[in-house]
């Protein structure tokens, strides 16, 4: 019996399997983390693209919708995609996730006035901000994660209108 235990103690077959068993959970966690962060980064890129494409629609405003409504609906449509009939999908993002703001600069300085004084250089800007929340597959808390376990993603695009 003692001889048998000694022969088992000297036997080194299977040590690689045991070492792999120690390392496998860490490798799996690392792989899943990379996939999760890649998904979040892809969502962020989709937000940025939607913001850029919606700001391009500023000159295509119809008489039915205001500039703000046109930009907001285009941002939602770009992010959510379209149905087979060409209409915009209504989820997961809505126009509540889109903010359109205007700003006026007189001689390069931001102002709250409606118009610049006579002789000042006037420039008007429009900006669209789109936000969405991304819930990771695993609730690992990194910096920038909100209290509800989701990442707050945001993209902004703007252009000068005058």
C-alpha positions in Angstrom: 0.0 0.0 0.0 2.8 2.4 0.8 4.5 1.6 -2.4 1.4 2.5 -4.3 1.2 5.9 -2.6 4.9 6.6 -3.4 4.4 5.7 -7.1 1.4 8.1 -7.2 3.4 10.8 -5.6 6.2 10.5 -8.2 3.7 10.4 -11.1 3.6 13.8 -12.8 0.9 13.0 -15.4 -2.1 15.3 -15.1 -0.2 18.3 -13.6 -1.0 20.5 -16.6 -4.7 19.8 -16.2 -4.6 20.9 -12.6 -2.6 24.1 -13.5 -5.1 24.8 -16.2 -8.0 24.3 -13.7 -6.5 27.1 -11.6 -6.0 29.5 -14.6 -9.2 28.7 -16.6 -11.6 30.9 -14.5 -9.4 33.9 -14.8 -9.1 33.4 -18.5 -12.8 33.0 -18.9 -13.4 36.2 -16.8 -10.9 38.1 -18.9 -12.5 37.0 -22.1 -16.0 37.8 -21.0 -14.8 41.2 -19.7 -13.3 42.0 -23.1 -16.5 41.0 -24.9 -18.6 43.1 -22.5 -16.4 46.2 -22.9 -16.4 45.8 -26.7 -20.2 45.7 -26.6 -20.3 48.9 -24.6 -17.8 50.6 -26.9 -19.9 49.5 -29.9 -23.0 51.1 -28.4 -21.0 54.3 -27.8 -20.0 54.4 -31.4 -23.6 53.9 -32.5 -24.6 56.9 -30.3 -21.9 59.0 -31.9 -22.9 58.0 -35.4 -26.5 58.7 -34.7 -25.6 62.2 -33.3 -23.6 63.0 -36.4 -26.2 61.8 -38.9 -29.0 63.6 -37.1 -27.1 66.9 -37.2 -26.8 66.4 -41.0 -30.6 66.6 -41.2 -30.7 70.2 -40.0 -31.2 71.6 -43.6 -33.9 69.0 -44.4 -36.5 70.2 -41.9 -40.0 69.9 -43.2 -42.9 72.3 -42.4 -44.5 69.7 -40.1 -41.7 69.3 -37.6 -39.4 71.9 -36.0 -35.7 71.7 -36.4 -35.4 70.2 -32.9 -38.1 67.6 -33.5 -36.5 66.6 -36.9 -33.0 66.2 -35.3 -34.4 64.2 -32.3 -36.5 61.9 -34.4 -33.6 61.3 -36.9 -31.2 60.5 -34.0 -33.6 57.9 -32.6 -34.1 56.5 -36.1 -30.4 56.2 -36.7 -29.8 54.5 -33.4 -32.7 52.1 -33.4 -32.7 51.3 -37.1 -35.7 51.0 -39.4 -38.4 48.4 -40.0 -38.9 46.6 -43.2 -41.3 49.2 -44.4 -38.7 52.0 -43.9 -40.3 53.5 -40.7 -38.2 54.0 -37.6 -38.2 51.5 -34.8 -39.4 53.0 -31.5 -37.1 51.2 -29.1 -34.8 51.0 -27.2 -34.2 54.8 -27.5 -36.9 57.5 -27.6 -36.8 61.2 -28.2 -36.5 61.6 -24.4 -32.9 60.5 -24.8 -32.1 63.4 -27.2 -31.4 67.0 -26.3 -31.1 69.7 -28.9 -29.6 73.0 -27.8 -28.8 76.3 -29.5 -26.1 78.8 -28.6 -25.1 82.3 -29.8 -21.6 83.7 -29.7 -20.9 87.3 -30.1 -17.3 88.0 -31.1 -16.4 84.4 -30.0 -18.0 84.8 -26.5 -21.0 82.7 -25.5 -24.0 84.9 -24.7 -27.5 84.4 -23.4 -28.9 87.3 -25.5 -31.1 86.7 -28.5 -29.0 88.9 -30.8 -25.6 90.4 -30.9 -25.0 94.1 -30.7 -24.4 96.0 -34.0 -20.9 95.5 -35.3 -20.2 92.3 -33.4 -19.4 89.0 -35.2 -22.3 86.7 -34.7 -22.2 82.9 -34.9 -25.1 80.6 -34.1 -24.6 76.9 -33.2 -26.8 73.9 -32.8 -25.9 70.9 -30.8 -27.5 67.5 -30.3 -26.7 65.2 -27.3 -27.8 61.6 -27.2 -27.6 59.4 -24.2 -28.3 55.8 -23.4 -27.6 53.3 -20.6 -25.6 50.1 -21.1 -26.0 47.3 -18.7 -23.0 45.0 -18.6 -23.3 41.2 -18.6 -21.7 41.0 -15.2 -22.3 43.7 -12.6 -18.6 44.5 -12.0 -18.4 48.0 -10.7 -15.8 50.1 -12.6 -15.4 53.9 -12.5 -18.1 55.6 -14.4 -20.9 53.1 -13.6 -24.0 54.5 -12.1 -25.9 53.4 -9.0 -28.3 51.1 -10.9 -25.4 49.0 -12.3 -25.4 50.6 -15.8 -22.9 52.6 -17.7 -24.2 56.0 -18.9 -23.1 56.5 -22.5 -23.4 59.9 -24.2 -22.5 61.4 -27.6 -22.6 65.0 -28.8 -22.4 66.5 -32.2 -22.9 70.1 -33.3 -22.5 72.5 -36.2 -22.5 76.2 -36.9 -25.8 77.3 -38.5 -24.9 81.0 -39.2 
